[in-house]
Amino acid sequence: MDTYYTIEEKYLQAVEEVNYGESPKAFQLLKEIMDNDPLYARAHFQLGKIYYYEIKDYQTAGYHFKTCMDLEPSFPDNYFHYLSLVVFLRMEKQANNIIEKALEVPGVNISSIYELQGLFFEKNKNFSKALTAYQRASIEVTTKDHSDTIEKSLDRVKEKIRRGVVYQYQLTG
């Protein structure tokens, strides 16, 4: 059995277990961390990811992501996953709050935040706002793959806007 001397060592082991797909072992380590230090923000982040992506317990995932954001608001990795969850759940007030905070945190992938904002608006059929958000994402993007994904989103929303245009004809006589 492994012996860890510090919470940080246990946390790093938990992250490694998550990366290797060993969520049950990671979950156990993170719970042990929480038992010793319930204010360890990054353990909340990792638990949020497990509850969101693996267990599909969205309420508990949201609790852990929010707790992480409250305890360590400068931790950039949390914002993408927390925003992804609230966009999935169509929680507008929370989405706006997370976006506002995320855009102020150094290290946050701003392009991804705008992309999720665009997805939120698109899911709610607000295509003009979705288009604006995807355009902002396009300006901030730094990788070719992500740029291609955003371009596909832009094209998809433009097509939805085009299909939604109502044509009016007038008869002149």
Secondary structure, DSSP 4 states (H G I P E B T S, - for coil): -----SHHHHHHHHHHHHHTT-HHHHHHHHHHHHHH-TT-HHHHHHHHHIIIIII--HHHHHHHHHHHHHH-TT-THHHHHHHHHHHHTT-HHHHHHHHHHHTTSTT--HHHHHHHHHHHHHHTT-HHHHHHHHHHHHHH--SHHHHHHHHHHHHHHHHHHHHHPPP------
